[in-house]
Amino acid sequence: MMMFQVYKANERGVKDQGWLLSNFTFSFSSYANPVRSGFGLLRVLNDDYVKPGNGFGIHPHMNMEIISIMLAGSMNHIDTLGYKEVVTKDWVQIMSAGSGLRHEEHNVGNDDVNFLQIWIEPKVQNISPRYQRRYFPEEKRLNILTTIVSNEEGQHHCWINQNAKLSLGHFEKGKKHRYTLNPVNKGIFVFSINGDIVVNGENIGTRDAIGLWNTDTAELSFQSESRVLIIETPINP
């Protein structure tokens, strides 16, 4: 029997520091909600807005898969692996923090940065740290789902140290998509970046989400022009 949980945008935790506005789907920082501690091995989904000239100073991470999906603005990335990058809309970054690294990121543009920050627990602990980035232009994602992160290495997406997959799509009103899950111990988390979507009969709107498990497929019906993120993740370690 299919199980699900809906996560409404207006029920997220909010932390406004002036230079940084964060919306927390799951418990994070000052937001603690015992019934929203994560979805399987997906532990963090933060919808962050950073003012120009501001950002996150150098700080450490260990044993976490950290994905950033750029929705607007220009943000730099500097880490102790030697990478110095600037990413803009439609770029995706992943750090497999592994045995440990430090990094910093700042808004280096003239407009607000908006990005999704996603943390997924790793499959193997203490691997050598890795960093990757890939570009996924929206015009190439019209009415299809594009894999942006996968546990299978390849030239066209980022690699993750976990049996997980992330996909982005941009769908016109009236379009439908059937998503088939991998069969072993998986669930999917569907996040509406914008637009109204019906997922297995349940309605979600802009910045809403739904987690589904105990099902083999998800039927998505787009009631308006929509941009969607789908995260497939093991439900249990």
N, C-alpha and C positions, 0 to 999 in steps of 0.2 A: 504494500500500500504506500503510495506516494506521501511523503511528508514535506512540509514547507513552513517557512517563517518569513513574514513580510517585515521590512525595515523601512519605515517612513522617514522622509527627509526631515520633517519637522520634529522628529523624536531623537535626532542625533544629538550627541554632546557637542557643545560649542565653547570655544575658548578664543576670546578676542584680546590680543595683546597690543592692538593698535597697528603695529607693523605686520602682524601675522594674525589672520583669521583662520581657525581650524574647525572643521566639522568632522566629528568622530563617529563612524558607524559602530565601532566596537570600543570597549574600555581602553582608554589611553590617556596619559598625562593626568590631568585633574578630573577627568571623566571616568567614573567607576560605576558600571552597571553589571551586576552579577549574572543577568540573563543575556547579556550581550558581550561575552568575553571573546568571541570569535566564531568562525564557521569552519569546523574541522581544523585543518592546519593553517587556514587563513586567519591571521591574528590582528591585522591592522588594515583598515581602509580609511585613510584621512583625505578629506577634500580641502586642500590648503590654498590660501590666497596670501601672497607676499607683496608688500609695497616696494616700489623702486628704491634701490640703494640699501635694501635690508636683506637679511638672510640668516642662515644657520652657520655659526662659527664652527671651527674644526672640532669634531667629536667622534668617539669610537663606536664601532659595532662589532659583534661577534656572532657567529652561528645563526644568521638570519638571511633569508633571501629578500632583498629590498628593491622594489620596482617603483620607478617614477614614470608616470604617463603625463606628458606635457599637453595641457589644453589651451594655454594662452601665455604670452610673454616670453622673456628670454632669461634663462637661468644658467649660471656656470656650475661646473663640477670640478673640484680639485681634490685629489686623494693621495694617500701615501704609497700607492702603486705607481705614481708618476703621471697619472692622467690629468689633463687640463682641457676641459671641453666647455662649449656653450651649446645649450640645447634650446629649441624653440618648439612651437606647436607641432604636434604629430611625431615628435621624437619620443622614444621609449628607452629608458636606462634600466639596467639591473646590476646590483652588486650582490655577489655571493660572498658575504662577509667572512665566512669560514673561521679560520684561526685568529682573525682580527685585522682590521684596518681602521683608518681614520679618514674622514672627508669633511668638506665644507661646501656649501652652495649658497649663492646669493642672486637676487634679482639684479641683473646687469643692464636691464632695458629701461625704457621710459614709462612703461605701463605695468599694471599689476600682473604678476605671475599667478596662474592657476594650474595646479597639478594635483594628480591623485598619487598618494603615497601608500604603497601596499607592502605588507610584510607577510611572508609565508615561512613557516618553519622548514628547515632543511631536511633532506633525506639522510645525508651523511654529515657528521659533525667534523669540525676542524680541518676542512679541506683548505687548500691554498686559496687565498682570496682572489676573486675575479671581478672584472668590470666589463660590461658591454653596453653598446647603444646601437639602435637601429632606427631608421626613418620609415614611417608608414603614412604617406600622404593620403589625406582623406579622399581625394578624387579617385584613388584606386581601390577604395573600400565601399563604393556605392552598391548597395543591395547584396553585399556578401559579407561573410565573417572572415577576417584576416587573423591568422595566428601571429601574435606578437611575442609570446614567450612559450617555450616548450621544453620538456625534459629531453627531447631529441635534438642533438646539435645540428645546425644547418646554417646556411648563408643568408637566409631570409627572415630569421627571427632571432630572438635572444634565448640563451640557454639558462635553465633553472635547475638547481640541485634539489629536485623534488619531482614526484610523479604528478605534476600539475601542468595546466595549460591556460593561457590567457588569450582572449580574442577580442578584437574591436570590429564594430560594424557601423555603417551609416545607411539607414534604410528609409526609403520613401514611404509616405502614407499608403496604407493598403497592402504593403508587402508582408509576406510571411516567411518564416524560417523554422526548420525543424533541426534541433540540435540533438545529436546522439552522444551519450556519455560513454567513456571507457567503462568496461563492465565491472572492474574490481573496486569495491569500497570507495565509490566516488560520489560527490555531490557537485552541484554548480550554484554559483552565486551570480545572479543577473543584476547589474547596476545600470539604471537609466541615466546616462550623462545628460540627455535631454530628450523629451518626448514622452508620449503615452503608449505603453506597451502592455499587452495581455500575455501573460506567461502561464501556460497550463490553466487557463481560466481565471487567473488572478490579475488584477489591474495594478500597475505601478506607473507613477508619473516621474517627472524630472527629479533626479537625485534620490528617488526611492530605489529600493532593492528587494529582491526575493531570493532566499536560499531554498534549494530543492534537493531532496535526497530520497533514497528508496524508489528511484525511477530510472528508466533507461533512456528516456527522451524528454526534451522540453520543446513545446510548441510555442513559438513567439509570433504574435500578430501585432503589427505596428499601426496604431490608430492615428498617428500623426508622423511627420518627419522626425526621425529619432536617431540618436547616437547611443550605442550600447556597448558595455563592457561585460564580458562573460569570463568568470574565473572558475575553472574546474579544479577541484582539489580533493585529496583524500579526506574522508570524514573522520577516520580514526588513524592514529599513528600506526 
